[in-house]
Amino acid sequence: MNATLIGQLVLPSFAIVVAVVSFNLGKRKTTSPILVSILGFFLGLVPPLALIYLVVLVLKNDIVEPDNDHSRRNV
């Protein structure tokens, strides 16, 4: 296996995996998961930065969604 094969297959595959994981984390932890996913893809092209990015996302607190179901309100 030469370096060209690694550059053409492994690195883009890693970037796609980081983008998918970023999107799933972004749905829970941010209000803009698509932007988080795009940033994750580009950072996935530089694996050390991608790993740092994923650690930051994992450690970020989940967002709290307001309860919009007014029918369950105690009146």
C-alpha positions as CSV (number, residue, x, y, z in Angstrom):
1,M,0.0,0.0,0.0
2,N,1.6,3.3,-1.0
3,A,1.0,6.8,0.2
4,T,-1.1,7.7,-2.8
5,L,-3.7,5.0,-2.0
6,I,-3.8,6.2,1.6
7,G,-4.4,9.8,0.5
8,Q,-7.1,8.9,-2.0
9,L,-9.1,6.4,0.1
10,V,-8.4,6.6,3.8
11,L,-8.3,10.4,4.3
12,P,-11.5,11.2,2.5
13,S,-13.2,8.3,4.2
14,F,-12.1,9.6,7.6
15,A,-13.4,13.0,6.7
16,I,-16.8,11.6,5.8
17,V,-17.0,9.6,9.1
18,V,-16.1,12.7,11.1
19,A,-18.8,14.7,9.2
20,V,-21.5,12.1,10.1
21,V,-20.4,11.9,13.7
22,S,-20.3,15.7,13.9
23,F,-23.8,15.9,12.5
24,N,-25.2,13.5,15.0
25,L,-23.5,15.3,17.9
26,G,-24.5,18.7,16.4
27,K,-28.2,17.7,16.5
28,R,-28.0,17.2,20.2
29,K,-25.5,19.9,21.2
30,T,-26.0,22.8,18.8
31,T,-28.7,24.7,16.9
32,S,-27.0,24.3,13.5
33,P,-26.0,20.7,12.9
34,I,-25.4,21.2,9.2
35,L,-22.7,23.8,9.8
36,V,-21.2,21.6,12.5
37,S,-21.1,18.7,10.0
38,I,-19.5,20.8,7.2
39,L,-16.8,22.0,9.6
40,G,-16.3,18.5,10.8
41,F,-15.8,17.3,7.2
42,F,-13.1,19.9,6.5
43,L,-11.4,19.3,9.8
44,G,-11.5,15.6,9.0
45,L,-9.0,16.2,6.3
46,V,-6.5,17.0,9.1
47,P,-7.0,14.1,11.5
48,P,-5.4,15.6,14.7
49,L,-7.7,18.7,14.4
50,A,-10.7,16.4,13.7
51,L,-10.1,14.4,16.9
52,I,-9.8,17.6,18.9
53,Y,-13.0,18.9,17.3
54,L,-14.9,15.7,18.2
55,V,-13.6,15.8,21.8
56,V,-14.8,19.4,22.1
57,L,-18.2,18.4,20.7
58,V,-18.6,15.5,23.0
59,L,-17.7,17.6,26.1
60,K,-20.1,20.4,25.1
61,N,-23.4,20.4,27.1
62,D,-26.6,19.3,25.3
63,I,-28.9,22.1,24.4
64,V,-32.2,22.4,26.3
65,E,-35.2,22.5,24.0
66,P,-38.2,24.4,25.4
67,D,-41.4,22.4,26.0
68,N,-43.8,23.7,23.3
69,D,-46.6,21.2,24.2
70,H,-49.2,23.5,25.8
71,S,-51.8,20.7,26.0
72,R,-50.0,19.1,28.9
73,R,-50.0,22.2,31.0
74,N,-51.6,22.0,34.4
75,V,-54.3,24.7,34.5
